Amino acid sequence: MKNVLKNKFNNYFSTGPKVVLIVVLLVIGITIAIYSTRKTIVVFIGSKEVKLVTYQNTFREALKADNIVVGPNDKTTPGLDTKVKNGDRITIKKAINIEVAIDGKILMINSAEDNIGQMLAAEKITVGAFDKVSPSINQTLTQGLKISVIRVKIDLVNGTKSIAFDTVQKPNDAMQKGISKIIQEGQTGEKKIITKTMYENGKEMSRQVVSQVTNKQPVEKIIMVGTLVTMSNASCKGTNVLNKTSIGVEATAYTPNQTGGWTTASGCIAKRNANGFSTIAVDPRVIPLGTKVYVDGYGYAVAEDTGGAIKGNRIDVFFTSNSEAFKWGVRSVNMYILT
């Protein structure tokens, strides 16, 4: 009996230290393992800085363990599933609320993008090349910012437009005055035009012709107009006018110097008739009295008067007022003899 107790005692004290050693080693190993997973990280939320001690493997797990909420539209740098190392840093950019007016709707958007252009791309909002974004796409996002997207459409339309023809009158001294004849009919021309029309949100804002090309030139209308004048009186008595020849003359002007009319050398009363024959003074040795003429710039006239200073190729045209005579002055003109 004594020997049995002795053996048990010896066995106990021979294995006991071994068990203790193993337990101590396990505790030390677990402690080292736990300590090796301990990491200190820095979290930046806006201007706020937070230091965390974590034993988690990823930023997502570390933030969740410390009750830091990351919204679905918040942005983090680096990503939430990045492995955490001691001394790492993570920045959380909180999403803000903005309004976008587009296509007749108001969209309420929560975004953490830097500017309007990035936000539109992230939200898969397509902006055409001509569309207008206000404020500009480079504008930084701010809380409550209101953004407008105007849809701009530009149409180029091909069309044609008529070109009016001109009407030209050509005098003909072989035709009686007051008679006319169309010798060429006019024809309208045509041009091709391209018009640019701009619409904003479906409403027409401007229309502009950007190109014009003439496809067909217009043809002018030509009218022959008679200039032959027939009068029953030449001087105080008249003959018919048939043909005309011309002579260069120096023309002065005169007016009546007495009331009741001016009696000419041929016995007629001097007259100024813009629609018929007026009176002129001539040298009878060059132009016989009673000769009908046409004076450039003055009109039709009859040689009914003479004057002491009217010699050779010189005539005096009659006006009813001094102002008209002064305005005429002295001119070198062509005079056509009507016979």
C-alpha positions in Angstrom: 0.0 0.0 0.0 2.8 2.3 0.9 4.5 1.6 -2.4 1.3 2.4 -4.4 1.0 5.8 -2.8 4.6 6.5 -3.4 4.3 5.7 -7.1 1.2 7.9 -7.5 3.0 10.8 -5.8 6.1 10.4 -8.0 3.9 10.3 -11.2 2.0 13.4 -10.2 5.0 15.5 -9.7 6.8 14.2 -12.7 3.9 15.3 -15.2 2.6 18.3 -13.4 5.3 20.8 -14.5 4.8 19.7 -18.1 1.1 20.6 -18.0 1.8 23.9 -16.5 4.4 24.7 -19.1 2.0 23.8 -21.9 -0.7 26.0 -20.5 1.7 28.9 -20.1 2.9 28.5 -23.6 -0.7 28.5 -24.9 -1.5 31.7 -23.0 1.6 33.3 -24.4 0.8 32.2 -27.9 -2.8 33.4 -27.7 -1.6 36.7 -26.3 0.9 37.2 -29.1 -1.7 36.3 -31.7 -4.2 38.7 -30.3 -1.6 41.5 -30.0 -0.4 40.9 -33.6 -4.0 41.5 -34.8 -4.3 44.8 -32.9 -4.1 47.7 -35.3 -4.5 51.5 -34.8 -6.0 53.3 -37.8 -7.1 56.9 -38.5 -10.5 57.7 -39.9 -11.2 61.1 -41.6 -14.8 62.1 -41.8 -14.9 65.6 -43.4 -12.8 67.8 -41.2 -13.1 65.3 -38.3 -10.3 62.9 -37.4 -10.9 59.7 -35.3 -8.3 57.2 -34.2 -9.5 53.6 -33.8 -7.9 50.5 -32.3 -9.2 47.5 -34.1 -8.6 43.8 -34.4 -10.7 43.5 -37.6 -9.4 42.5 -41.0 -11.0 45.1 -43.3 -12.0 48.7 -43.0 -15.7 47.7 -43.4 -15.4 45.4 -40.4 -13.4 48.0 -38.4 -15.8 50.8 -39.0 -18.9 48.7 -38.3 -17.3 47.4 -35.0 -16.9 51.1 -33.9 -20.4 52.0 -35.0 -19.3 54.4 -37.8 -22.0 54.3 -40.5 -21.0 54.6 -44.1 -24.0 55.4 -46.3 -24.7 53.7 -49.6 -23.6 56.8 -51.6 -20.7 57.8 -49.3 -17.3 57.5 -50.9 -14.3 56.0 -49.1 -10.6 56.1 -49.9 -9.4 53.4 -49.9 -12.3 51.0 -50.5 -14.2 49.5 -47.5 -13.0 46.0 -48.4 -9.3 46.9 -48.2 -7.2 44.9 -45.7 -6.3 46.9 -42.7 -2.7 47.4 -41.6 -1.4 49.1 -38.5 -1.2 52.9 -39.1 -3.6 52.9 -42.1 -5.8 55.9 -42.9 -9.3 56.0 -44.5 -11.2 59.0 -45.7 -15.0 59.0 -45.7 -16.7 61.6 -48.0 -20.4 61.9 -47.0 -22.9 62.2 -49.7 -25.0 65.4 -49.9 -28.5 66.1 -51.2 -28.9 68.0 -54.5 -31.7 68.7 -57.0 -31.5 68.1 -60.8 -34.2 69.5 -63.1 -34.2 67.5 -66.3 -36.7 66.3 -68.9 -39.6 67.9 -67.1 -38.8 66.2 -63.8 -37.1 67.1 -60.5 -34.6 64.4 -59.4 -33.5 64.3 -55.7 -30.0 62.9 -55.7 -27.7 61.9 -52.9 -24.1 62.1 -54.1 -20.5 62.2 -52.8 -19.0 63.1 -56.2 -16.7 66.1 -56.5 -18.4 68.1 -59.2 -21.6 68.2 -61.3 -20.0 66.4 -64.3 -18.9 63.5 -62.2 -22.3 63.3 -60.5 -24.1 63.2 -63.8 -21.8 60.4 -65.0 -22.2 58.4 -61.8 -26.0 58.7 -62.0 -25.9 57.7 -65.6 -27.6 60.9 -66.7 -26.7 61.5 -70.4 -25.9 65.0 -71.5 -25.8 65.7 -75.2 -23.1 67.7 -76.9 -25.4 70.8 -77.3 -27.3 70.4 -74.0 -26.9 73.2 -71.4 -26.0 72.5 -67.8 -26.3 75.2 -65.2 -24.2 75.7 -63.2 -21.3 74.4 -65.3 -20.2 70.8 -65.1 -17.0 71.8 -63.3 -19.0 73.4 -60.4 -18.3 71.7 -57.0 -21.2 70.0 -55.4 -22.6 71.7 -52.3 -25.5 70.8 -50.0 -28.9 71.8 -51.5 -27.4 72.7 -54.9 -30.0 73.1 -57.7 -28.9 72.0 -61.1 -30.7 72.5 -64.4 -30.1 70.5 -67.6 -31.7 72.0 -70.7 -32.0 69.7 -73.7 -30.9 71.4 -76.9 -31.8 70.2 -80.3 -30.5 71.6 -83.6 -32.3 70.9 -86.9 -30.9 71.7 -90.3 -33.7 71.9 -92.9 -33.2 72.1 -96.7 -35.7 74.3 -98.6 -36.1 76.5 -101.6 -37.1 80.2 -102.0 -38.1 82.1 -105.1 -36.1 85.1 -106.4 -38.2 87.9 -107.8 -37.3 89.2 -111.3 -36.7 92.8 -112.1 -38.8 94.8 -114.6 -36.8 97.0 -117.0 -38.3 99.6 -119.3 -36.5 100.5 -122.5 -37.5 103.7 -124.4 -38.4 103.4 -128.0 -38.8 106.7 -130.0 -40.5 104.8 -132.8 -43.5 104.0 -130.6 -46.2 106.5 -129.6 -45.8 107.8 -126.1 -48.2 106.0 -123.8 -47.9 102.7 -125.7 -45.9 99.9 -124.2 -45.1 96.4 -125.3 -43.6 93.4 -123.4 -40.7 92.0 -125.4 -39.5 89.6 -122.8 -41.5 87.9 -120.0 -39.9 87.7 -116.6 -39.1 84.5 -114.9 -38.6 84.0 -111.2 -35.3 82.4 -110.0 -34.8 79.9 -107.3 -32.3 79.4 -104.5 -31.6 76.5 -102.2 -31.5 77.5 -98.5 -30.4 75.6 -95.4 -32.1 76.8 -92.2 -30.8 76.0 -88.7 -33.4 75.9 -86.0 -32.5 75.6 -82.3 -34.9 74.1 -79.7 -34.5 74.2 -76.0 -36.6 71.6 -74.1 -38.8 71.3 -77.3 -39.4 75.1 -77.6 -38.1 76.9 -80.7 -35.5 79.5 -79.6 -33.9 80.7 -82.9 -34.0 80.2 -86.6 -31.2 81.2 -88.9 -30.4 80.8 -92.6 -26.9 79.3 -92.7 -26.5 78.7 -96.5 -28.0 80.1 -99.7 -27.1 78.8 -103.2 -28.8 80.1 -106.3 -30.0 77.2 -108.5 -31.7 79.3 -111.1 -31.1 82.9 -112.0 -34.2 85.1 -112.5 -34.9 86.5 -116.0 -35.8 90.2 -116.1 -39.0 91.4 -117.7 -38.4 93.9 -120.5 -41.0 96.4 -121.5 -40.6 98.6 -124.6 -42.0 102.0 -123.8 -43.0 104.5 -126.5 -41.5 108.0 -126.3 -42.7 109.5 -129.6 -44.8 112.6 -128.8 -47.5 113.9 -131.2 -48.8 117.5 -130.6 -51.3 119.5 -132.5 -49.3 122.7 -131.8 -45.8 123.6 -132.8 -45.1 127.1 -131.8 -48.7 128.4 -131.6 -49.6 126.1 -134.4 -48.2 122.6 -134.7 -47.1 119.7 -136.8 -46.5 116.0 -136.0 -43.2 114.7 -134.6 -41.7 111.9 -136.5 -37.9 111.7 -136.1 -35.1 113.3 -134.1 -31.5 114.4 -134.5 -29.3 115.9 -131.8 -27.0 118.9 -131.3 -24.8 120.0 -128.3 -25.8 123.3 -126.8 -25.1 125.5 -123.8 -28.3 126.0 -121.8 -29.1 128.9 -119.5 -32.5 129.5 -117.7 -34.9 132.5 -117.5 -38.1 133.4 -115.8 -40.9 135.9 -116.5 -40.1 139.4 -115.4 -43.7 140.6 -115.5 -47.1 139.6 -114.2 -49.8 138.1 -116.4 -47.3 135.8 -118.3 -44.5 136.3 -120.6 -45.3 136.9 -124.3 -42.6 135.2 -126.5 -41.2 136.5 -129.8 -43.5 134.1 -131.6 -46.6 135.6 -129.9 -47.3 132.7 -127.5 -47.3 132.9 -123.7 -44.2 131.2 -122.3 -45.0 128.0 -120.5 -43.3 125.3 -118.4 -45.1 122.0 -119.0 -43.3 119.0 -117.5 -45.8 116.6 -119.2 -45.8 118.3 -122.5 -43.8 121.0 -124.4 -42.3 123.9 -122.6 -40.9 127.2 -124.0 -37.3 127.8 -124.9 -35.5 130.7 -126.4 -33.2 130.1 -129.4 -31.1 131.7 -132.1 -33.5 131.6 -135.0 -30.6 131.4 -137.4 -29.6 128.1 -135.9 -33.0 126.7 -134.7 -36.0 128.1 -136.5 -38.9 129.3 -134.3 -41.6 126.6 -134.1 -39.0 123.8 -133.9 -39.8 121.1 -131.4 -36.9 119.7 -129.4 -36.0 117.5 -126.5 -33.5 118.9 -124.0 -31.7 116.5 -121.7 -32.6 117.2 -118.1 -35.4 119.6 -119.1 -37.8 117.7 -121.3 -39.8 118.4 -124.5 -39.9 122.0 -125.6 -40.8 124.4 -128.5 -38.5 127.1 -129.9 -40.9 130.0 -129.3 -38.7 132.8 -128.0 -35.4 134.7 -128.7 -33.0 136.7 -126.6 -30.2 139.2 -127.1 -27.6 136.9 -125.5 -28.9 133.7 -127.2 -26.5 133.3 -130.1 -25.3 130.2 -132.0 -25.6 126.9 -130.1 -27.0 128.5 -127.0 -30.6 128.2 -125.6 -32.5 129.6 -122.7 -35.0 127.3 -121.0 -38.0 128.7 -119.4 -39.0 128.2 -115.7 -41.8 129.8 -113.7 -39.7 130.6 -110.6 -36.3 132.1 -109.9 -35.4 129.2 -107.6 -35.8 126.7 -110.5 -33.8 128.9 -112.8 -31.0 129.3 -110.3 -31.0 125.6 -109.7 -30.6 125.0 -113.4 -27.7 127.5 -113.8 -25.7 127.0 -116.9 -25.3 123.5 -118.4 -23.9 121.8 -121.5 -26.5 119.4 -122.7 -27.7 117.5 -125.7 -30.7 118.9 -127.5 -32.7 116.6 -129.9 -34.4 118.3 -132.9 -37.8 116.7 -133.5 -38.9 117.0 -137.2 
